[in-house]
Amino acid sequence: MKQSVPASARKLLDSRWLKVGIGVKRWLALMLFGLMFSALGLAFGLRELYTTVELPAIFYYLTLQFWPRTIRMIILCLVGISATGFAFRHLNRVLLSAALPRNTAPIDLAETLIGRSRTRHGPKVVAIGGGHGLSTLLSGLKQYTDNITAIVAVADDGGSSGRIRQEFGILPPGDIRRCLAALAEAEPLMTRLFEHRFQAGSLEGHTFGNLFITALAEVTGSFGEGVREANRVLAVRGQIVPATLDDVVLWAELENGEHISGESRIAKSGQRIKRVYLQPHGALAVRAAIKAIEEADLIIVGPGSLYTSLLSSLMISEINQAMREAVQAVRVYVCNVATEPGETDHFGVRDHLQALVEHVGPDVFDVALANSDDRQNHRFAPEWQGRTTIVPLDQTQDLPIRVRTANVINPANPLRHDPVRLARELMRVLEKERQMGRL
């Protein structure tokens, strides 16, 4: 009867440890070479001792001299390898137990190393936007790459961010906070703490993360430095940078000719938006954002509020120009899966693309990714009645942006993208473009 291999032996012999790029084989080989040379030196010393000193008879049996040398070599090698592997496994367990937080669930170290090796060598991705859409995208992308730069809009003037902006004179931290929480490698409790919103008292409506970033900005002397320190403290995968450090205000020209300012007021105007623009016009982009765009393999804009989150970043001339020149990258616009009251009422995919072309030009995007799930049987919560999932239109062939469709909707919330589906489809878009010879 064939005996099964013990679980401990299976872990030691797991072929996943031999995968390329996880950084284990080289150090195991060096350790084994060190042990081998140490053993060889010890053997020479024992041989010299054996030939020059008369040892008690018991050493004849301890050194197994009653067996041929070949058998002795095999036995000693097996014992040595088994002891080394056993010690290595338990040493890793001790070191990991010291490094991981208490009450952490056991992890599969081999699988963790393989996954981190894959993401460490993943494509260079730039994601531009703000709000819930960008954080949703980032939470999916981090399963594929660590090389992520999130360029976050800073024109928000409502809610906790707006109050902080008015009271402390710094840029709004809300969208940056969501992105930090999405990409953070810190303890889950720390991420929950960052998203905690106070429900009473003078802090009512504020989130801890917004206050944390505000405090860092004061301690470090600037908002940009505060965001960099937040990246470090939360062990963020990649980096999160504001689109600009200038105090910009978003303006909109409505179809009735009226001009209104403020992101929070634009969506409440009740009028169709003709165009949006930033004041001041010459806002400068953050250098790290431009550098990331220049080096990117994949640039993603969206999902998010078309006029108030996405275009507020793309209207910065340096970002717009960098995207035009980033012909080495695949530039993808992710269309929302639902219309947004007061901003994109009754919009289809074509309307979104036309608005982009009118604002940033025809040569900024290569591909648009739209949701293909056009079922109308999704049940919406009462407060969201009137918002419908966007149906990709056929009349997009004459536009300069190619449209690709896929089911990227979140079944649990049809107003949002599913982060896993969305990230997987974007990786497919990148791979397909590479096969077509774009990269």
Salt bridges, closest charged atoms under 4 A:
ASP14 OD2 - ARG16 NH2 2.57
ASP108 OD2 - ARG16 NH2 3.05
GLU111 OE1 - ARG16 NH1 3.02
ASP146 OD2 - ARG116 NH2 3.21
ASP146 OD1 - ARG237 NH1 3.04
ASP175 OD1 - ARG178 NH1 2.80
GLU185 OE2 - ARG116 NH1 3.30
GLU185 OE2 - ARG237 NE 2.47
GLU195 OE2 - ARG177 NE 2.66
GLU225 OE1 - ARG228 NH2 2.62
GLU229 OE1 - ARG232 NH2 2.81
ASP247 OD1 - ARG165 NH2 2.70
GLU253 OE2 - LYS274 NZ 3.93
GLU253 OE1 - ARG275 NE 2.64
GLU255 OE2 - ARG272 NE 3.65
GLU295 OE2 - LYS291 NZ 2.78
ASP297 OD2 - ARG434 NH2 3.94
GLU318 OE1 - ARG287 NH2 2.88
ASP363 OD1 - ARG324 NH1 2.53
ASP366 OD1 - ARG331 NH2 2.94
ASP366 OD2 - ARG438 NH2 3.22
ASP373 OD1 - ARG375 NE 2.79
ASP373 OD2 - HIS378 NE2 3.44
ASP398 OD1 - ARG350 NH1 2.83
GLU425 OE2 - ARG404 NE 3.01
GLU425 OE1 - ARG428 NH1 3.28
GLU433 OE2 - ARG402 NH1 3.22
GLU433 OE1 - ARG438 NE 3.59
